[in-house]
Every structure is written in C-alpha cells, then in structure tokens.
Amino acid sequence: MRRVVSIFISMFFSSIAHAELTIAIWQQNKQLWTTHIAGIGTGLQWANTAMEQAGQNPLYCPPGKLGLTVENDQSILEDTIKRHPKLEKTTPIGLLLLIGYRETFPCGK
C-alpha cells in the first residue's frame, strides 16, 4: 500500500497548483477549512459514482450506501496522516483524502 501512496504522490505532485490546500495549511486551522474538505469529499464521491456508472473500476469501495460526512472525511484525513508520518506538509489535502478513501475502503478484498 505504501508503494501505491508513493505512486499517487509522484503522479499528482508534479501538477499541483501553488494555491492547493496542503496538510500544513489545514492543520493550522481545521475549522476554517471544513466546507472546503466537504467539497473535496463530495467531489471524490461523485467521481467514484461516475466511474462506476461508466463501467470503470471505482477509486474506492465503501460498503453499501454509506453516506460519508465531513466529520468522516476529517477523521479519515487524521488517520491517513498518522499512517504516513513521512508525508510532506506540502501534500495536497485532496490527494490525501483520496489516499485515505482508498486505504479505508479498498476494492477487491
């Protein structure tokens, strides 16, 4: 799984805009970014649904009709940071949430 995380970071890190919300910025004031985190989570959920509807492999596989909340997203972010303490503080939160979803809700297991 760590190799998958490294590949994701390598792939996406090269094309990140400087205005991206990062781990460091989020950790300074998590309450300020609640709506932003909710938007990222919703976007990932819609992307996952669209991939499934198109017959493609989903990004992650939550059980049943699980409805994720911003509180779930924040918990997943915290857990992902703990599992990967060597992540750069400049890692984008959107990428981190995707990694967290994939680790929390893996497919094919």
Residue frames as qw, qx, qy, qz and C-alpha x, y, z in Angstrom:
[[0.000, 0.886, 0.464, 0.000, 0.00, 0.00, 0.00],
 [0.319, -0.755, 0.094, 0.565, 2.87, 2.39, 0.72],
 [0.381, -0.049, 0.597, 0.704, 4.05, 1.93, -2.84],
 [0.129, 0.684, 0.644, 0.317, 0.59, 2.93, -4.11],
 [0.215, -0.908, -0.214, 0.291, 0.73, 6.03, -1.92],
 [0.407, -0.493, 0.358, 0.680, 4.17, 6.90, -3.31],
 [0.310, 0.271, 0.682, 0.604, 2.94, 6.48, -6.87],
 [0.001, 0.847, 0.524, 0.087, -0.09, 8.71, -6.22],
 [0.299, -0.838, -0.006, 0.456, 2.06, 11.40, -4.67],
 [0.416, -0.264, 0.517, 0.700, 4.57, 11.25, -7.50],
 [0.259, 0.472, 0.699, 0.470, 1.89, 11.37, -10.19],
 [0.068, -0.874, -0.458, -0.148, -0.15, 14.21, -8.79],
 [0.458, -0.709, -0.066, 0.532, 2.50, 16.20, -7.00],
 [0.441, -0.054, 0.400, 0.802, 4.14, 17.28, -10.25],
 [0.034, 0.465, 0.526, 0.711, 0.98, 19.04, -11.47],
 [0.298, -0.695, -0.584, 0.296, -0.23, 20.72, -8.29],
 [0.108, 0.791, 0.102, 0.594, -1.03, 24.42, -8.31],
 [0.311, 0.188, -0.528, 0.768, 0.51, 26.50, -5.54],
 [0.415, -0.306, 0.113, -0.849, -2.91, 27.57, -4.25],
 [0.698, -0.170, -0.675, -0.169, -3.77, 23.99, -3.27],
 [0.626, -0.639, 0.212, -0.394, -4.84, 23.36, 0.33],
 [0.538, 0.371, -0.725, 0.218, -1.99, 21.41, 1.95],
 [0.689, -0.372, -0.581, 0.220, -1.57, 19.40, 5.13],
 [0.384, -0.072, -0.326, 0.861, 0.31, 22.30, 6.73],
 [0.209, -0.236, -0.115, -0.942, -2.37, 24.88, 5.92],
 [0.650, -0.390, -0.521, -0.393, -5.21, 22.57, 7.01],
 [0.662, -0.292, -0.572, 0.388, -3.52, 21.72, 10.31],
 [0.177, 0.135, -0.230, 0.948, -3.17, 25.41, 11.19],
 [0.393, 0.121, 0.320, -0.854, -6.95, 25.90, 11.35],
 [0.074, 0.146, 0.964, 0.208, -9.06, 22.84, 10.59],
 [0.203, 0.617, 0.631, -0.425, -12.37, 24.56, 11.40],
 [0.169, 0.628, -0.181, -0.738, -11.73, 27.23, 8.77],
 [0.194, 0.332, -0.760, -0.524, -11.46, 24.57, 6.05],
 [0.464, 0.151, 0.814, -0.316, -14.48, 22.41, 6.95],
 [0.629, 0.614, 0.197, -0.433, -16.53, 23.48, 3.92],
 [0.330, 0.671, -0.598, -0.290, -13.54, 23.00, 1.61],
 [0.167, -0.232, 0.956, -0.065, -12.97, 19.46, 2.94],
 [0.576, 0.363, 0.618, -0.394, -16.69, 18.71, 2.47],
 [0.559, 0.698, -0.136, -0.426, -16.42, 19.85, -1.15],
 [0.158, 0.523, -0.822, -0.163, -13.40, 17.66, -1.82],
 [0.342, -0.005, 0.913, -0.224, -15.17, 14.67, -0.29],
 [0.614, 0.533, 0.375, -0.445, -18.31, 15.29, -2.33],
 [0.439, 0.697, -0.428, -0.373, -16.23, 15.62, -5.50],
 [0.009, -0.355, 0.934, 0.039, -14.48, 12.31, -4.83],
 [0.476, 0.217, 0.781, -0.342, -17.83, 10.65, -4.16],
 [0.615, 0.645, 0.094, -0.444, -19.29, 11.95, -7.44],
 [0.286, 0.623, -0.679, -0.263, -16.16, 10.88, -9.33],
 [0.232, -0.155, 0.953, -0.121, -16.45, 7.41, -7.83],
 [0.572, 0.431, 0.565, -0.410, -20.13, 7.19, -8.77],
 [0.517, 0.709, -0.212, -0.431, -19.42, 8.39, -12.32],
 [0.103, 0.484, -0.854, -0.161, -16.69, 5.78, -12.77],
 [0.369, 0.081, 0.899, -0.222, -18.98, 3.01, -11.57],
 [0.574, 0.588, 0.331, -0.464, -21.82, 4.21, -13.85],
 [0.446, 0.708, -0.426, -0.344, -19.39, 4.18, -16.79],
 [0.992, 0.072, -0.096, -0.023, -18.42, 0.58, -16.04],
 [0.432, 0.613, -0.513, 0.417, -14.94, 1.55, -14.84],
 [0.639, -0.237, -0.601, 0.418, -13.21, 0.42, -11.68],
 [0.295, -0.923, -0.181, -0.171, -14.10, 2.72, -8.77],
 [0.203, 0.708, -0.453, 0.502, -11.48, 4.76, -6.95],
 [0.106, -0.216, 0.801, -0.549, -12.53, 3.21, -3.63],
 [0.485, -0.250, -0.754, -0.365, -15.26, 0.81, -2.46],
 [0.296, -0.236, 0.514, -0.769, -17.31, 1.95, 0.54],
 [0.069, 0.197, 0.973, -0.102, -19.73, -0.61, 1.98],
 [0.130, 0.641, 0.753, -0.073, -23.30, -0.43, 0.69],
 [0.121, 0.804, 0.312, 0.491, -24.86, 3.01, 0.52],
 [0.541, -0.469, -0.292, 0.634, -22.58, 4.56, 3.13],
 [0.148, 0.915, 0.176, 0.331, -23.07, 8.32, 3.24],
 [0.630, -0.066, -0.253, 0.732, -19.80, 9.99, 4.18],
 [0.158, -0.958, -0.238, 0.012, -19.93, 13.22, 6.16],
 [0.270, 0.818, -0.319, 0.394, -17.35, 15.97, 6.58],
 [0.583, -0.637, 0.444, -0.237, -16.69, 14.55, 10.04],
 [0.955, 0.043, 0.270, 0.115, -15.85, 11.19, 8.42],
 [0.635, 0.685, -0.076, 0.348, -13.59, 12.97, 5.94],
 [0.103, -0.843, 0.391, -0.354, -11.74, 14.82, 8.70],
 [0.790, -0.413, 0.438, -0.112, -11.27, 11.58, 10.64],
 [0.909, 0.317, 0.169, 0.210, -10.01, 9.82, 7.50],
 [0.366, 0.826, -0.230, 0.362, -7.55, 12.69, 6.93],
 [0.412, -0.736, 0.462, -0.275, -6.25, 12.49, 10.51],
 [0.906, -0.157, 0.393, -0.007, -5.87, 8.70, 10.30],
 [0.799, 0.542, 0.039, 0.258, -4.09, 8.91, 6.95],
 [0.113, 0.858, -0.365, 0.344, -1.62, 11.47, 8.29],
 [0.634, -0.558, 0.498, -0.197, -0.92, 9.16, 11.27],
 [0.940, 0.109, 0.314, 0.075, -0.38, 6.16, 8.97],
 [0.702, 0.493, 0.097, 0.505, 2.01, 8.14, 6.76],
 [0.400, -0.833, -0.088, 0.371, 4.07, 10.36, 9.09],
 [0.508, -0.262, 0.375, 0.730, 6.71, 10.97, 6.42],
 [0.343, 0.730, 0.502, 0.312, 4.30, 12.75, 4.08],
 [0.296, 0.157, -0.001, 0.942, 5.44, 16.23, 3.19],
 [0.049, 0.550, 0.510, -0.660, 3.46, 19.04, 4.80],
 [0.222, 0.396, -0.296, -0.840, 3.01, 20.37, 1.26],
 [0.064, 0.186, 0.949, 0.246, 0.98, 17.30, 0.27],
 [0.365, -0.185, -0.242, -0.880, -2.42, 18.45, -1.07],
 [0.455, -0.012, 0.654, -0.605, -5.39, 17.61, 1.14],
 [0.781, 0.316, -0.085, -0.532, -7.42, 16.39, -1.86],
 [0.595, 0.389, -0.703, -0.019, -4.77, 13.81, -2.69],
 [0.034, -0.239, 0.828, -0.507, -4.51, 12.84, 0.96],
 [0.640, 0.091, 0.392, -0.654, -8.29, 12.31, 1.19],
 [0.794, 0.356, -0.357, -0.340, -8.23, 10.14, -1.94],
 [0.377, 0.347, -0.827, 0.231, -5.43, 8.04, -0.43],
 [0.284, -0.122, 0.697, -0.647, -7.42, 7.81, 2.79],
 [0.781, 0.189, 0.074, -0.591, -10.56, 6.70, 0.98],
 [0.722, 0.375, -0.563, -0.146, -8.59, 4.05, -0.92],
 [0.227, 0.276, -0.842, 0.404, -7.00, 2.74, 2.28],
 [0.405, -0.018, 0.569, -0.716, -10.19, 2.90, 4.34],
 [0.768, 0.344, 0.335, -0.423, -12.42, 1.41, 1.63],
 [0.097, -0.417, 0.778, 0.460, -10.18, -0.80, -0.54],
 [0.783, 0.299, -0.141, -0.527, -11.68, -2.60, -3.51],
 [0.771, 0.319, -0.539, -0.114, -11.45, -6.29, -4.21],
 [0.120, 0.337, -0.827, 0.435, -10.71, -7.51, -0.72]]
